[in-house]
Amino acid sequence: MSQPMECPRCEVISPPGTAVCDCGYVFSAAGDATEYAKQTTRMLVSGVVFTVLGWGAFALLYFVLFDVIKTPVARLSFGLLIPGPALLLNGLRRLIRKPS
């Protein structure tokens, strides 16, 4: 079985078989571009999906719980807005900054 790989750029330990580190460093030359492109596409698509779902859930929870029931707990629904844009921005960053 393969050993975990340590990135020489950011020193993060990645699982065996990882082609590209999160920082963009390419571990292997074989299949690195396609794997990187797949990961970036997956990140962009999941960012869009989570953004849409997060806004929908936020609107439902906030407007139903806060406006109708008047509970301050609905303010916690703002946390649903964070993961989608974070994934989307990280995917865009990876798209702009291709592996070296």
Buried (B, 14 or more C-beta within 10 A) or exposed (E): EEEEBEBEEEEEEBEEEBBBBEEBBBBEEEEBBEBBBEBBEEBBEBBBEBBEEBBEEBEEBBEEBBEEEEEEEBEEBEEBBEBBBEBBEBBBEBBEEEBE
